[in-house]
Amino acid sequence: MKGGEGGCCLKNGGSCCSKSGRTPEVVIIGNGSNILVLDGGFDGVIIKLGDEFTKIEQDGEQITAGAAALLSTVSKEAAQMGLAGMEFAGGIPGSLGGAVYMNAGAYGGEMKDVVKSVKAISRDGMREYLAYASELAFAYRHSIFAENGDIVTEVTLDLKSGDKAEIERRMKELSEKRNTKQPLRYPSAGSFFKRPEGHFAGALIEEAGLKGLSVGGAQVSELHAGFIVNTGGATSSDIISLMKLVQNTVRDKSGIELVPEVRIIGRD
Ligand SMILES: Cc1cc2nc3c(=O)[nH]c(=O)nc-3n(C[C@H](O)[C@H](O)[C@H](O)COP(=O)(O)OP(=O)(O)OC[C@H]3O[C@@H](n4cnc5c(N)ncnc54)[C@H](O)[C@@H]3O)c2cc1C
């Protein structure tokens, strides 16, 4: 963890000092792939785990890794070790900590299927603890860390011995699928909205006739309507205006409320 005002928070039991005298908002950032910062910036404290939190170690069928390790790296290393279970995560551009927070998932797999336990630090920096998967309130794109704001520092994954060539084949197959189905040539935060129960956000948006709709440089992807992409020079305000337009139109047409999966921080 780097110092700054975040360091002050952790050392002083969460009583953060800011120039304005206000208690600043504290946000933990992983790889930043699912965070949108509003155009007015963020004047709180950002905590980002440093390189010490990227170690990956194997113990039989378990891997223990620092929360800043990238999912792509952990998945590749698991494959190298002949351990199956992380293939689904190879193309998700996040860190292990961010993936636990989000209960990230793809192609039928979710973090909740592979996490055995995590080490975390309480939001006020006063307590380091170990928690097992059953205590983490995992649900669709949700974990207890979205409720308590604690910091995941280390994750232990329970994987299964498998055939290395078969694991690598599956990862390649999923990567090709991702490359053809997702608009990866433009910056985005992935699927912008959570999947409403019983529906797919992308399908609802497409059915509402919104594929390709633009506000400034922000566009509902032509390739996958669940993505809002930056086709060039999009401001956060373009993205938020487009998000609201999509939410209002889908609500009018289908009665379904789309909720952002992306975490929005900062001020206009
Ligand atoms: C092209 C693209 C494709 C994507 N595909 C998928 C997909 O298939 N499936 C999927 O689920 N997601 C997908 N995503 C979204 C995103 O990559 C994942 O949710 C990822 O797990 C977020 O990890 P991150 O490290 O980038 O988190 P960040 O974006 O940095 O943070 C996300 C949230 O996690 C919290 N957080 C981060 N690190 C920690 C920590 N150590 N402790 C506690 N809280 C923490 C943050 O405070 C924030 O609330 C995609 C995104 C993109 C851009």
The ligand as a MOL file (V3000), in Angstrom:
LIG
                    3D

  0  0  0     0  0            999 V3000
M  V30 BEGIN CTAB
M  V30 COUNTS 53 58 0 0 0
M  V30 BEGIN ATOM
M  V30 1 C -13.3090 -5.4740 -21.4730 0
M  V30 2 C -13.8390 -5.8700 -20.1150 0
M  V30 3 C -14.3810 -7.1320 -19.9290 0
M  V30 4 C -14.8810 -7.5050 -18.6770 0
M  V30 5 N -15.4150 -8.7550 -18.5340 0
M  V30 6 C -15.9030 -9.1300 -17.3370 0
M  V30 7 C -16.4660 -10.4440 -17.1670 0
M  V30 8 O -16.4990 -11.2670 -18.0690 0
M  V30 9 N -16.9670 -10.7450 -15.9400 0
M  V30 10 C -16.9450 -9.8650 -14.8900 0
M  V30 11 O -17.4100 -10.2120 -13.8040 0
M  V30 12 N -16.4200 -8.6310 -15.0300 0
M  V30 13 C -15.8990 -8.2390 -16.2150 0
M  V30 14 N -15.3640 -6.9870 -16.3510 0
M  V30 15 C -15.4090 -6.0440 -15.2250 0
M  V30 16 C -14.1510 -6.0650 -14.3240 0
M  V30 17 O -12.9840 -6.3370 -15.0730 0
M  V30 18 C -14.2540 -7.1000 -13.2060 0
M  V30 19 O -15.3780 -6.8700 -12.3960 0
M  V30 20 C -13.0030 -7.1400 -12.3160 0
M  V30 21 O -13.1250 -8.1850 -11.4010 0
M  V30 22 C -12.7600 -5.8430 -11.5550 0
M  V30 23 O -11.4700 -5.9370 -10.9930 0
M  V30 24 P -10.5400 -4.6540 -10.7910 0
M  V30 25 O -9.3290 -5.1080 -10.0680 0
M  V30 26 O -10.3100 -3.9440 -12.0680 0
M  V30 27 O -11.4510 -3.8100 -9.8310 0
M  V30 28 P -11.6520 -2.2280 -9.8010 0
M  V30 29 O -12.3390 -1.8000 -11.0490 0
M  V30 30 O -10.3880 -1.5580 -9.4460 0
M  V30 31 O -12.6650 -2.1320 -8.5770 0
M  V30 32 C -13.9430 -2.7290 -8.6450 0
M  V30 33 C -14.5210 -2.7400 -7.2340 0
M  V30 34 O -13.7500 -3.6170 -6.4240 0
M  V30 35 C -13.2640 -2.9420 -5.2700 0
M  V30 36 N -11.9340 -3.4870 -4.9810 0
M  V30 37 C -10.8810 -3.5740 -5.8340 0
M  V30 38 N -9.8400 -4.1630 -5.2280 0
M  V30 39 C -10.2420 -4.4460 -3.9580 0
M  V30 40 C -9.6110 -5.0430 -2.8320 0
M  V30 41 N -8.3460 -5.4710 -2.8580 0
M  V30 42 N -10.3350 -5.1730 -1.6890 0
M  V30 43 C -11.6240 -4.7420 -1.6220 0
M  V30 44 N -12.2660 -4.1570 -2.6520 0
M  V30 45 C -11.5830 -4.0180 -3.8050 0
M  V30 46 C -13.2330 -1.4710 -5.6650 0
M  V30 47 O -13.3220 -0.6260 -4.5220 0
M  V30 48 C -14.4460 -1.3640 -6.5680 0
M  V30 49 O -15.6170 -1.1670 -5.8200 0
M  V30 50 C -14.8420 -6.5940 -17.5940 0
M  V30 51 C -14.2770 -5.3180 -17.7840 0
M  V30 52 C -13.7780 -4.9600 -19.0180 0
M  V30 53 C -13.1650 -3.5970 -19.1920 0
M  V30 END ATOM
M  V30 BEGIN BOND
M  V30 1 1 1 2
M  V30 2 1 2 3
M  V30 3 2 2 52
M  V30 4 2 3 4
M  V30 5 1 4 5
M  V30 6 1 4 50
M  V30 7 2 5 6
M  V30 8 1 6 7
M  V30 9 1 6 13
M  V30 10 2 7 8
M  V30 11 1 7 9
M  V30 12 1 9 10
M  V30 13 2 10 11
M  V30 14 1 10 12
M  V30 15 2 12 13
M  V30 16 1 13 14
M  V30 17 1 14 15
M  V30 18 1 14 50
M  V30 19 1 15 16
M  V30 20 1 16 17
M  V30 21 1 16 18
M  V30 22 1 18 19
M  V30 23 1 18 20
M  V30 24 1 20 21
M  V30 25 1 20 22
M  V30 26 1 22 23
M  V30 27 1 23 24
M  V30 28 2 24 25
M  V30 29 1 24 26
M  V30 30 1 24 27
M  V30 31 1 27 28
M  V30 32 2 28 29
M  V30 33 1 28 30
M  V30 34 1 28 31
M  V30 35 1 31 32
M  V30 36 1 32 33
M  V30 37 1 33 34
M  V30 38 1 33 48
M  V30 39 1 34 35
M  V30 40 1 35 36
M  V30 41 1 35 46
M  V30 42 1 36 37
M  V30 43 1 36 45
M  V30 44 2 37 38
M  V30 45 1 38 39
M  V30 46 1 39 40
M  V30 47 2 39 45
M  V30 48 1 40 41
M  V30 49 2 40 42
M  V30 50 1 42 43
M  V30 51 2 43 44
M  V30 52 1 44 45
M  V30 53 1 46 47
M  V30 54 1 46 48
M  V30 55 1 48 49
M  V30 56 2 50 51
M  V30 57 1 51 52
M  V30 58 1 52 53
M  V30 END BOND
M  V30 END CTAB
M  END
